[in-house]
């Protein structure tokens, strides 16, 4: 299994276009990233060279038009790890009677009162889209390449009385909303081919 090099967010933080105080950085040059996010890197440089910040370049990925960012070193960890495929949403749905939703079991008693508790794990390089159609029919503003190994935190409802969180399925795509992280100006209503990713608990 191939290894990937990525940056793990150990706590929720702000990535920036400079090493300055995030409160002084314009909104179009900073991005909130929630704890538990794991992004695949093309390259990075040591914090000792950048006033206690990692400078990193994302692999095949941009936020707000930039693929190179700074992150405060104590908030993140750069790590190399094997690419571990998880159970796909397609496999989850194949075991269900209902085919228009993916049902993820989550024990309500273990869910925090505030904050996110699920993440989307990408098993393969894929494209997320604004509509559940083949990516070739969408313009660049309506799609985003996501590298294998990426883990993005999801904004969801709390589990229902049966300890289930439901995600809509349309034309073999799951519809998701990401916590804070935006692609092409949107964090809501992205579609992911259900055989390319799976949903797991954070932590």
C-alpha positions in Angstrom: 0.0 0.0 0.0 1.4 3.4 -1.0 2.3 6.0 1.7 0.9 9.5 1.7 2.5 12.6 3.3 -0.1 14.8 4.8 -0.8 17.5 7.4 -3.1 16.5 10.3 -4.9 19.2 12.2 -4.6 18.4 15.9 -6.8 21.3 16.9 -9.1 23.7 15.0 -6.9 26.5 13.6 -6.5 29.0 10.8 -4.3 28.5 7.8 -3.0 31.7 6.3 -1.1 33.2 3.4 1.5 34.8 5.9 2.9 33.9 9.2 1.3 37.0 10.8 -1.5 37.1 13.4 -4.5 35.5 11.8 -6.7 38.3 13.1 -4.7 40.7 10.9 -4.9 38.5 7.7 -7.7 39.4 5.1 -10.5 36.9 5.0 -9.6 35.9 1.4 -6.1 34.9 2.6 -7.1 32.7 5.6 -9.3 29.6 6.1 -10.6 28.0 9.3 -9.7 24.3 9.3 -11.4 22.0 11.9 -9.6 19.5 14.1 -9.4 16.0 12.5 -8.8 17.3 9.0 -6.0 15.5 7.0 -4.7 17.1 3.8 -2.3 15.5 1.4 0.9 17.5 0.7 3.0 18.1 -2.4 5.8 19.6 -0.2 6.4 21.4 3.0 9.2 23.3 4.9 10.3 23.1 8.5 8.8 25.5 11.0 12.2 26.6 12.1 12.5 28.4 8.8 9.1 30.1 9.1 8.7 31.6 12.6 7.1 28.5 14.1 4.8 27.9 11.1 4.8 25.1 8.6 4.8 26.3 5.0 3.1 23.6 2.9 1.9 23.1 -0.6 -1.2 21.0 -1.1 -1.3 18.2 -3.7 -3.9 18.9 -6.5 -5.9 21.1 -4.2 -6.5 24.8 -3.7 -8.4 26.9 -1.2 -9.4 30.4 -2.2 -7.2 30.1 -5.3 -4.0 29.2 -3.3 -2.3 25.8 -2.9 0.5 27.0 -0.6 -0.4 28.0 3.0 1.1 28.5 6.5 -0.1 26.8 9.6 1.0 27.4 13.2 3.2 24.4 14.0 1.8 23.4 17.5 -1.7 23.0 15.9 -0.7 20.5 13.2 1.5 17.4 12.6 3.1 16.5 9.3 3.1 12.8 9.0 3.8 10.0 6.5 1.4 7.1 6.7 0.1 4.2 4.6 -3.1 4.8 2.6 -5.7 2.7 4.4 -8.9 2.3 2.4 -12.1 2.4 4.6 -15.5 0.8 4.0 -17.1 2.8 1.1 -20.5 4.4 1.3 -21.4 2.1 -1.7 -20.7 -0.9 0.5 -22.8 0.6 3.3 -25.8 1.3 1.0 -25.5 -2.2 -0.6 -26.4 -3.7 2.8 -29.4 -1.5 3.3 -33.0 -1.9 2.1 -33.2 1.9 1.5 -31.0 3.0 -1.4 -31.6 6.8 -1.3 -29.7 7.4 2.0 -26.5 6.2 3.6 -27.1 5.3 7.2 -24.1 5.7 9.5 -24.5 4.3 13.0 -23.3 6.6 15.7 -23.9 6.1 19.5 -25.6 9.3 20.6 -24.0 9.0 24.0 -20.6 9.4 22.5 -21.4 12.5 20.5 -20.1 15.8 21.8 -22.6 18.5 22.7 -20.9 20.9 20.3 -18.8 20.3 17.2 -18.5 17.8 14.4 -18.0 14.0 15.0 -17.8 12.5 11.5 -15.3 12.7 8.7 -15.3 11.8 5.0 -12.3 9.6 4.0 -11.2 9.5 0.4 -9.9 6.0 -0.7 -8.8 7.1 -4.2 -8.2 10.3 -6.2 -11.6 11.6 -7.1 -13.6 14.7 -7.9 -16.2 16.3 -5.7 -19.0 18.0 -7.6 -21.8 20.5 -7.3 -24.2 18.1 -9.1 -24.3 14.2 -9.1 -23.2 13.9 -12.8 -20.0 13.0 -14.6 -17.3 15.6 -13.9 -16.7 16.1 -17.7 -20.1 17.9 -17.9 -19.2 20.4 -15.2 -17.1 23.6 -15.4 -14.1 24.2 -13.2 -16.2 26.2 -10.7 -18.4 23.2 -10.1 -15.8 20.5 -9.3 -12.7 20.0 -7.2 -10.1 17.2 -7.4 -9.4 15.5 -4.0 -6.3 13.3 -3.6 -6.5 9.8 -2.1 -6.0 9.8 1.7 -7.7 13.2 2.3 -10.0 13.3 5.3 -12.5 16.2 5.6 -14.7 16.9 8.6 -18.5 16.8 8.0 -21.2 19.1 9.3 -24.2 16.9 10.1 -27.3 16.5 12.2 -27.1 14.7 15.5 -27.9 11.0 15.5 -31.6 10.2 15.5 -33.4 8.0 18.1 -32.0 4.9 16.4 -28.4 6.2 16.6 -28.3 6.9 12.9 -27.0 9.8 10.9 -28.4 9.8 7.3 -26.8 11.2 4.2 -28.8 11.6 0.9 -27.8 9.5 -2.0 -28.5 10.7 -5.6 -27.4 8.8 -8.7 -24.7 6.9 -6.8 -23.4 10.1 -5.2 -23.5 11.0 -1.5 -24.4 14.7 -0.7 -22.3 16.2 2.1 -21.5 19.5 3.8 -18.1 20.2 5.1 -17.3 21.9 8.4 -15.7 25.4 7.7 -13.6 24.2 4.7 -14.8 25.7 1.4 -14.1 24.6 -2.2 -14.8 27.1 -5.0 -16.6 29.3 -2.4 -18.9 26.6 -1.1 -18.8 24.2 1.9 -22.4 22.9 1.4 -24.1 20.5 -1.0 -21.1 18.7 -2.5 -21.5 15.3 -4.2 -19.0 12.5 -3.9 -19.2 9.2 -5.8 -20.1 6.7 -3.1 -17.7 4.0 -4.1 -14.7 6.4 -3.7 -15.1 7.3 -0.1 -16.3 6.3 3.3 -17.5 8.0 6.5 -15.8 7.4 9.9 -15.9 8.8 13.4 -13.5 11.6 14.2 -10.6 10.8 16.5 
